[in-house]
Amino acid sequence: MQHDLPIVLIIEDHLPTLELYQRELSRAFRVLACRNRPEALQVLQSQSVSAVVLEPAAWDGEGRAILAAITQAPSGRSVPVIVCSTQDERKRGLEMGATLCLVKPVLPTTLLEILDRITHPIKSEKEAL
């Protein structure tokens, strides 16, 4: 059942990338996609999101403001953020609190594996045994 799946929020302004990630990740997750900052912030406030996939350069850099809002949220709930960027944002993303930073192109299968490990840590630990 779709509602039993962990929720992954994709914040991406490049429509082909958004559609590719949404299609592939929906095999294992309930995927919510946002095309602008207000929509993304509203989803983060109203949904129990298991992880976020974020392009920090989205909307002329507003994706960075969303990353800051996620990592500095007073709720105390830590939401893992995977930065997927066309720019090398690894150092900056990690400094801002991202869980992991990847440089595009990122294969959807790679993203799927990473998100599975992040959202199902107990399963991943058992597989390692």
Order of alpha helices (4+ residues) and beta strands (2+ residues): beta-alpha-beta-alpha-beta-alpha-beta-alpha-beta-alpha-alpha
